[in-house]
Amino acid sequence: MVQKKSTAEKSKKALPLTLDRNKLISMYMEYVLEHDTMPKNIYKFCKDNGITEDQFYEFYGSFDGLRKGIWNEFYDNTMSLLMQSPEFESFTTREKLLTFYYTFFELLTANRSYVLFTLSDEPEMMKNLEQLKGLRKRVKEFARGLIQEGNEDKSVKILKQPETIFSEATWLQLLFILKFWKDDNSPKFESTDVAIEKSVNTVFDLFDNTPLERILDLGKFLWKERRG
């Protein structure tokens, strides 16, 4: 015969898990990878994971907000790793951008299954851009800081680079590398590393008005990768 449980026992069983932002993100990423689909509603997602809706809403107002938040965390974790390196502040602006991309895409590679799922789940570019809105803001702010740093060393105003154009170019560059990385089948994604180096050098050379050799070099590399 099943005995009726005491109120204390029921309360103990119903006690929700302690939750933080990273744990919630992990729950969501594991769900979509295990079920090959996004959760249908917050209520069932929370129930399946032993948390309350109130706990979910402490961090995000919707699944759309959570998806944006995951990209923000990729960026924030990247910057946290960079700031832990004592050498980073002594790097040139070109080296800082290179290091940022290498670290950012290492994090994406560690979560590649989720990233490919969430980007392929929204085949329309505009919907993917909506998901990346917070990341775009952060990347542009980072790029703006780099160009401000570079301009400090230029006493002649005409030699200073426009912050708005450079920051937007950096964002478009990240989208280009992201697309390249998605399609990269090389071992350890070595081709993506090459694409990062060549594209960063090309952008800086364009802003520094240097010869077109690097631009041609990038074009040859992309043509070779496409044929391969």
N, C-alpha and C positions, 0 to 999 in steps of 0.2 A: 504494500500500500504506500502510495506517495504521500509523504507528510508535508503539510503546509510549512513553508519557510518563514522564519521570523522576519520582522521588518528590518532589523539590523543586517541580517544576512542578505536580504534583497537589496538594501542600500549599498552594501559593500560590493555586490556583484555589479550594480548599475553605475558604480563610480567610473567616470570617464578617464581616459588616459591623460597624463600630463602632455601638453602639446606646445611646440614652438614652431616657428616658421619653417625651419629646415625639415622638421619631422613631417609637417603637413605636405610640403613639396615632395618629399620622398614617397609618402602615401599615394599622392596623385600620380607621380611618374610610374610607380610600380603597378598601379591599377591599369593605366592605359596600355602598358606593355604586356601585362598578363591577360587582359581582356581584348586587346587589339581594337579598342574603341574608347571614346571618352565616356565618363559616367553620365547617366541620364539626368540625375537630379542630386542636389546637395544632401537632401534628407537621407536617401539610400546610401550614398557614398559615406556619410558620417556614421550611419548605423553599422555598415559593413566594417568600418575601421575602429569602432568602439570609441568614437568621440561625439560631442554634441554639435548641433548646428551653431550654437552660440560660440563655441570654440573656433569653428571654421571662420565665422564672421569677424572674429577678433583680428584676423589677418587679411582676409579678402572678402569682397562683397559678392563675388560670382566666380564661376570657373574661368571666365574670360580674364578677370583680374588676376587669378592665380597663374594662368598661362603667361601673362605679361610679366608677372612677378618672377617666374622661373628664369626668364631672360635677364631680368634685372639682377638676379642672384648670380648668374653666370658672370655678368660684368663686375659686380661688387666683389665676388670671390677672386676674380682676376686681379683687380686693383689691390686687394688685400695681400695677395701673393707678391705682387710687384713691390709694394711698400715694405715688405719684410726684407727685401734685398738692400743692403747698405750701398751697393754700387749703383742702384737705379737712378738716384738723383744726380749722379755725375755723368750719366749718359747724355749724348747729344739728342736732339729732338727726333732725329731719324732713328737712332738706336732705341729710343723709348717707344716709338710707334711699332717698330719691328718686334720688340720684346712683348709689347701688349698683344699683338696679333698671335705670336707664337704661343703665349700663355693662354689666351682666350680659346684658341682652337685646340689646345691640349685638353682643356676642360670640356669643350664640346665633344671631342673624341671619346673622353671617358663616359659621356652620356649620349653617344652617337645614336643608339637605338631610339631613345626618346626624341631626340632632335629630328631625326629623319621622319619619325611618325608624325610629330606635331606639324612639321612643315608640309608633308605630303597629304595630311588630312585636310589642309586648306589649299587646294591647288590654285585658287585665284590669288594672284600676287597682292592685290589690295587687302585681302583678309590676312595674309601673312604679315604685311606691313603694319596692320593694326596690332597684331600680336607683338610686334617688335617696337612699338611706339616708345615705350620707356627706355629700351636699349638705345634707340636712336638719339634720344635726348642726352643720355649719359655719354655716348661715344662722341657726339658733337661738342659737348662741354670739355671732354678730355682733349679733343683735337684743338679746340679754341685755346686751351691752356698751353698746348705745345707751340702754337703759332705765336702767341703772346711772348712766350719765352724766347723764341727765335728772333722776334722783332726787337727785343731789348738790345740785341747785339748790333743792330743796324741803325746807325746815326742818321743816314740819309732817308728821308721819308719815302721817296719813290721806290726804294729797295725793300720797304716793308711789305709783307704779304697780307692780303685781306682775310680777316678771321672768318667771315661768313662763308666765303668761297672755299677756303681750305677745310673748314669743318664739314661742309656739305660733301666735298670731294672725299673726305675720309669715310663718311657714312656710306657713300656709294661704293667706295673701295671695299668696305667690309661686306656689303651685299654681294659684290663680285666674288670675293674670296669664299664667302659662304656657299654660293652656288658651285664654285669650283670644288670645294671640299665635299659637298654632297655627292658629286659625280666622280670623285677621285677613287680609283681602284688600285692605286699603287701601294706597295708594302709600307706600312707605318705612315701612310699618307705623305710620303716624301715629296710628291709632286706639289702638294699644297704648300709645303715649306718653301719650295722654290718659287711658287707663284706669289707667296707673301713677300719674299725678298725682292723679286723683280718688280712687283706692283708698287711697293713702298718706294723703292729707288726711283721708279718712273715718276711718281707723283712729286717727290721732292725735287727731282731734276726739272720737271716742268715749272715748278714755282721758282726755282733758282735760275731758270733760263739757260740751262746747260744744253749741250748738243743732243741730237735725237738718237744717239746710239743706244741708250737704254730703252727708249720707246720701241725701236726696231727689235731689240733683243727680246723684250716682252712679247711683241707680236710673233716673232719666230717661235718662241717657247709655246705660246697658246696654240699656234697652228700645228706644231709638232704633237702636242698633247691631244688635240682634236682628231688628228689622223691616226694616232696610236690607239 
